[in-house]
Amino acid sequence: MLLIGAALLLRSFVRLQGVSPGFDAAQVTTFNVQLSPAQYPDADAQTAFYEQLVQRLGAIPGVTAVSGINNLPVVAGGNTRSPFALEGEALPPVNERKLAIRSNTLPGYFAAMGIAVKQGRDFDWRDRTDRTNVLLISESTAKRLFPHGENPLGRRLITGLGSIPREIVGVVGEVRALGLDQVAGDALYYPEAQLGDGFFSFVVRSTRPAASLRDEIRAAIHSLDRGIPVDQIQPLESLMAQSISDRRLVMGLVGGFAALALVLAALGIYGVIAYSVAQRTAEIGVRMALGASRSAIVGLVLREGLRLTLLGLALGVAISLLLTRLMSAQLYEVSATDPAVFAGVSLFLVLVAAFACWLPAHRASRIDPLVALRND
């Protein structure tokens, strides 16, 4: 049961690691910036700071792209949601509208993260509070809102609790914002300059490792405001790994117990068969004296051991079919009753048991009939 559980978790974890989050985390360094509400009270003040910071970070040698988002995908878990509806259709009450993951971004965010802009354009620094309210939507949101292939650009969504109309200026690729194991849902992206946000996660794409950028990143921030704390300068890939650390821990624990159980089972089978052979030394000697070959003696002992093994295996598989359903929530794209896992583990156990039985069987085939009978 433990081996089947460990195998299911391992297969699930391997599949999860192969999932594309919708962006390229390689060579991206991230860190958080928290602006003081007293010094940066509105969107204009916050945007002015962010624009200068992007310019200074972009001047660091080795840096190829810089931007930011208030809701870093996978890591932040997409925990900010906003109601929305398509303008021109019957407008339901706010509490009955669909919800989408809402993120504020700086210009260049999608290029910095390797997210494709499928249609239209990205934001730029001119998208301010005195300009038309705009937003970008994800590809799946566009397909759901415009199922017949209509052009979404120029259409407007009624967004937020204030039912503010915003023009769609772009469509971007899918991102698994809620986690690698969660299918991408509706997503709306707003220009930070039109809303303002005192907290931002910056992403810096560079040919240099995060450790070599730390001092220069801090220097760039403190050259603008020495009072701003800089939090968690680290590779985005490290944060991605942390997002599935719980699954890795569970897999490690179950795998460790399974390995221990396998060793104990093999030792137990060996001990039982070895004891049985010792008790039947005289019988084996008589069989050999009457002409039984060594291979026949090995087969006799193996059959006894494997008969018990198969009986225990059938019982274990039957119980596993019931118990593994309880761990379905820990599995990703793997059935709790995956036949390949059950068959593979069963075959592996039979091979281990066969080896544990073969050792005393081999010794039994070496018994000298005369010595065995004399001792009896």
Backbone hydrogen bonds, N-H to C=O, Kabsch-Sander energy under -0.5 kcal/mol:
donor,donor_aa,acceptor,acceptor_aa,energy
5,G,1,M,-2.3
6,A,2,L,-2.7
7,A,3,L,-2.5
8,L,4,I,-2.3
9,L,5,G,-2.2
10,L,6,A,-2.5
11,R,7,A,-2.5
12,S,8,L,-2.3
13,F,9,L,-2.6
14,V,10,L,-2.3
15,R,11,R,-1.9
16,L,12,S,-2.3
17,Q,13,F,-2.3
18,G,14,V,-1.0
19,V,16,L,-1.4
24,D,113,M,-2.8
25,A,23,F,-0.7
28,V,25,A,-1.4
29,T,27,Q,-0.5
29,T,204,V,-2.7
30,T,234,Q,-3.0
31,F,202,F,-1.4
32,N,231,D,-2.4
33,V,200,F,-2.7
34,Q,229,P,-0.7
35,L,33,V,-0.5
35,L,198,G,-3.5
40,Y,36,S,-2.7
46,Q,42,D,-2.2
47,T,43,A,-2.9
48,A,44,D,-2.1
49,F,45,A,-1.7
50,Y,46,Q,-2.5
51,E,47,T,-2.7
52,Q,48,A,-1.8
53,L,49,F,-2.5
54,V,50,Y,-2.6
55,Q,51,E,-1.8
56,R,52,Q,-2.2
57,L,53,L,-2.8
58,G,54,V,-2.2
59,A,55,Q,-0.8
60,I,57,L,-1.4
63,V,60,I,-2.1
64,T,205,R,-2.8
65,A,205,R,-1.4
67,S,203,V,-1.9
69,I,201,S,-2.3
70,N,104,N,-1.9
74,V,177,A,-2.1
75,V,73,P,-3.0
76,A,72,L,-2.9
77,G,72,L,-0.5
81,R,79,N,-0.5
82,S,100,A,-2.4
84,F,98,K,-1.9
85,A,158,I,-1.4
87,E,156,R,-2.5
89,E,86,L,-1.5
96,E,93,P,-2.1
97,R,93,P,-0.5
97,R,94,V,-1.4
98,K,84,F,-0.7
100,A,82,S,-2.3
101,I,186,D,-2.4
102,R,80,T,-3.0
103,S,188,L,-1.9
105,T,190,Y,-2.8
106,L,68,G,-2.2
109,Y,106,L,-1.6
112,A,108,G,-2.3
113,M,109,Y,-1.8
114,G,110,F,-0.6
114,G,111,A,-0.7
115,I,110,F,-3.0
116,A,114,G,-0.5
118,K,116,A,-0.9
118,K,171,V,-1.7
119,Q,171,V,-1.7
121,R,169,V,-2.3
127,D,124,D,-2.0
128,R,126,R,-2.2
129,T,193,A,-0.5
131,R,128,R,-1.6
135,L,167,E,-1.9
136,L,189,Y,-2.4
137,I,170,G,-1.9
138,S,187,A,-1.7
139,E,172,V,-1.6
142,A,138,S,-2.1
143,K,139,E,-2.2
144,R,140,S,-1.9
145,L,141,T,-2.6
146,F,142,A,-2.4
149,G,146,F,-1.6
154,G,168,I,-2.6
155,R,152,P,-2.0
157,L,166,R,-2.6
158,I,85,A,-3.5
159,T,157,L,-0.7
159,T,164,I,-2.7
160,G,83,P,-2.0
163,S,160,G,-1.4
164,I,159,T,-2.5
166,R,157,L,-2.4
167,E,133,N,-2.8
168,I,155,R,-3.1
169,V,135,L,-2.3
169,V,167,E,-0.6
170,G,135,L,-0.7
171,V,119,Q,-2.2
172,V,137,I,-2.5
173,G,116,A,-2.3
176,R,21,P,-2.7
177,A,175,V,-1.9
179,G,176,R,-0.7
182,Q,179,G,-1.6
188,L,101,I,-2.9
189,Y,136,L,-2.9
190,Y,103,S,-2.9
192,E,105,T,-2.5
194,Q,191,P,-1.7
195,L,191,P,-0.7
195,L,192,E,-1.1
196,G,192,E,-3.4
200,F,33,V,-2.3
201,S,69,I,-3.0
202,F,31,F,-2.9
202,F,200,F,-0.6
203,V,67,S,-2.8
204,V,29,T,-3.1
205,R,65,A,-2.5
205,R,203,V,-0.5
206,S,27,Q,-2.5
207,T,62,G,-2.2
212,S,209,P,-0.8
213,L,209,P,-0.6
213,L,210,A,-1.3
214,R,210,A,-0.9
217,I,213,L,-2.6
218,R,214,R,-2.4
219,A,215,D,-2.3
220,A,216,E,-2.1
221,I,217,I,-2.1
222,H,218,R,-2.9
223,S,219,A,-1.4
224,L,221,I,-1.3
225,D,221,I,-2.2
228,I,225,D,-1.3
231,D,32,N,-1.8
231,D,229,P,-0.6
234,Q,30,T,-2.3
234,Q,232,Q,-0.9
236,L,28,V,-3.0
238,S,235,P,-0.6
239,L,235,P,-1.3
240,M,236,L,-2.2
241,A,237,E,-2.1
242,Q,238,S,-2.1
243,S,239,L,-1.4
244,I,240,M,-0.5
244,I,241,A,-1.1
245,S,242,Q,-1.5
248,R,244,I,-1.9
249,L,245,S,-2.4
250,V,246,D,-2.4
251,M,247,R,-2.5
252,G,248,R,-2.4
253,L,249,L,-2.6
254,V,250,V,-2.6
255,G,251,M,-2.6
256,G,252,G,-2.4
257,F,253,L,-2.3
258,A,254,V,-2.4
259,A,255,G,-2.4
260,L,256,G,-2.2
261,A,257,F,-2.6
262,L,258,A,-2.4
263,V,259,A,-2.2
264,L,260,L,-2.4
265,A,261,A,-2.6
266,A,262,L,-2.5
267,L,263,V,-2.6
268,G,264,L,-2.5
269,I,265,A,-2.7
270,Y,266,A,-2.5
271,G,267,L,-2.7
272,V,268,G,-2.5
273,I,269,I,-2.5
274,A,270,Y,-2.7
275,Y,271,G,-2.2
276,S,272,V,-2.3
277,V,273,I,-2.6
278,A,274,A,-2.1
279,Q,275,Y,-2.1
280,R,276,S,-1.3
281,T,278,A,-1.0
284,I,280,R,-2.7
285,G,281,T,-2.3
286,V,282,A,-2.4
287,R,283,E,-2.5
288,M,284,I,-2.4
289,A,285,G,-2.3
290,L,286,V,-2.0
291,G,288,M,-1.3
292,A,287,R,-2.7
297,I,293,S,-1.9
298,V,294,R,-2.5
299,G,295,S,-2.5
300,L,296,A,-2.1
301,V,297,I,-2.2
302,L,298,V,-2.7
303,R,299,G,-2.5
304,E,300,L,-1.6
305,G,301,V,-2.2
306,L,302,L,-3.2
307,R,303,R,-2.0
308,L,304,E,-1.5
309,T,305,G,-2.0
310,L,306,L,-3.0
311,L,307,R,-1.6
312,G,308,L,-2.3
313,L,309,T,-2.6
314,A,310,L,-2.4
315,L,311,L,-1.8
316,G,312,G,-2.5
317,V,313,L,-2.7
318,A,314,A,-2.1
319,I,315,L,-2.1
320,S,316,G,-2.3
321,L,317,V,-2.1
322,L,318,A,-0.7
322,L,319,I,-0.8
323,L,319,I,-2.6
324,T,320,S,-2.8
325,R,322,L,-0.5
326,L,323,L,-1.8
327,M,324,T,-1.4
328,S,325,R,-1.2
330,Q,327,M,-1.5
331,L,328,S,-1.6
338,D,335,S,-1.6
342,F,338,D,-2.2
343,A,339,P,-2.8
344,G,340,A,-2.5
345,V,341,V,-2.7
346,S,342,F,-2.0
347,L,343,A,-2.4
348,F,344,G,-2.3
349,L,345,V,-2.6
350,V,346,S,-2.2
351,L,347,L,-2.2
352,V,348,F,-2.3
353,A,349,L,-2.8
354,A,350,V,-2.6
355,F,351,L,-2.1
356,A,352,V,-2.4
357,C,353,A,-2.1
358,W,354,A,-2.2
359,L,355,F,-1.5
361,A,357,C,-1.9
362,H,358,W,-3.1
363,R,359,L,-1.7
364,A,360,P,-2.4
365,S,361,A,-1.9
366,R,363,R,-1.1
367,I,364,A,-1.5
372,A,368,D,-2.5
373,L,369,P,-2.6
374,R,370,L,-2.3
375,N,371,V,-2.4
376,D,372,A,-1.5
